[in-house]
Amino acid sequence: MSSNIIKADNGASSGITGIVQTAGNDGTLLLQTTTSGGTPTTALTIDTAQSVGIGVTPSAWGTLKAIEIAGGGSVSSYNQATQLNANCYYNGSSYVIKNNGSAAGYFQISANQFQWWQTSVTSGNFTATQAMTLDNSGNLLVNTNTNNIGGATGKTAILGISTGYGLVTAMPSNGGQYYYHGFGTSAGVQTGYIASTNGVTTSYVSLSDYRLKENVAPMTGALATIAQLKPVTYNWKADGSKGQGFIAHELQAVAPDCVTGEKDAVDAEGNPVYQGIDTSFLVATLTSAIQELSAKVTALEAKVGA
């Protein structure tokens, strides 16, 4: 049988706030407020699982204890972990969207780590992805939960961003300098990296392993290719300083793998999207051209000698 505490009418007639136990003998406690002669409004609910609802009846949180707030927010705790939940609750086996139509996620403090979990699901049960972690060493890891990323094996990431492979700034265990920025695809295939190993030299590395290549053949016609290049000198508009090199679209016509972007490209607002070049991709062509010239010189020397 239900029983009343403080006020038998829960203030509905007297206008005084009361605390009552719900009918049905289920043990749930309600804190209700009302105006004089009005209908009582439940402000706080405590269920038999010791979860608390503020302006809402607590969901079935399973093994977790929670303070749930109307609108979908909640604070929960389990096994020495604390969570701030957004539009979701834990039913004992999986997380469930609280209000359909919106994605959910939670922030968790666990094992001396701050963890951000999220999902793109908008209804029903879901499994969250650990989107970001701040570990107990102060390392910030984005889209990964490990500080051993890509080619920085054995190094500790200070900032790690990964979609398969990604960005790592690292320090080796021997105290020397090691900064590693790895690049790759979402499939986890590393394509290159920038690394400084001793504070003096920097390596810019594109992968070139034979196991990644097929149809390998000697380069031909490099001298003719080099003859088409148009090296120029110029002044930068920004400060008038002198420069030397190539015009991007002119180089693109001869060696397209050296150039990024398209000539005269603009963004959606009409702002210029400038082209860039990487002349390191000319090294093989220049080397082959020198070899061709060397062969011609050797042949001429032999002819003259004869």
Protein Blocks (a to p, Z undefined) as FASTA:
>chain_A
ZZdehianlommnopacddddehilopacdddddehiacddfbdcdfkopacehiacdde
hjaccdddehiiacddeehiacddehiacehjaccdfbghiacdddddeehiacddddfb
fghjdddddfbdcdfkopacehiabfbehjlghiacfbdcdehiacdddddfkopacddd
ddddfkopafbdcddfkopaccddddfbfklgghiacdehklmmmmmpccdddddfklop
acddddfklmmmmmmmlpgcjehiacfkopacdddddfklmmmmmmmmmmmmmmmmmmmm
mmmmZZ
